[in-house]
Amino acid sequence: MAMSAYPDGMAAIGEMYRVLHPLGRLVLIDVNHPVKPTLAGRLIAWGWRAAGDVFRDMGGLLESTGFTSETSEIGGYGTVHLYVAEKSGT
């Protein structure tokens, strides 16, 4: 749950892509907005942001660096997301 604290998310993901073995997987857990926000989810997201966390389009970041990725909401009323990304074989 550190991606929300990196000042340059694109640079961080780019470096992860660079050092990952071809066909390797990257697994990240971080905060983001719920896909279908409930009142509890909106309040929790507000709390994360108030604490200084930055919500990023992680799927977009991962795909823009060359990963294929899947996202799942795993907790916090939709505010905690699991990202599984795979580097291409080339």
Buried (B, 14 or more C-beta within 10 A) or exposed (E): EEBBEEEEBEEBBBEBBEEBEEEBEBEBBBBBBBEEBEEEBBEBBEEBBEEEBBBBEBBEBBBEBBBEBEBEBEEBBBBBBBBBBBBEEE
